[in-house]
Amino acid sequence: MPNPKPKQTKEFKKYQYKLIGEELPPGEKLSKAPVCVKLPESVTLWLKALPVEERGKWLRGVIWEAAQKEESFKSNLSR
């Protein structure tokens, strides 16, 4: 049975969404909502085999690099 009146202290929230492994690019902050996508099973198995510290860092880095190559992303940044 779930706790009907959970207490989330400031100390708890301070560590709730802490980045593991790296800082974000300068001037960027972590989104409040995650982006979820289904991947091929082979990719999912490979990602889950990575240490947790590496997984998020790797995914954020690959997505960031891919977004920077897109013209629509670049034009969106300059607005």
Summary of the structure (lengths in Angstrom):
residues: 79
radius of gyration: 16.6
end to end distance: 47.8
largest distance: 49.5
contacts: 115
relative contact order: 0.10
helix: 52%
strand: 0%
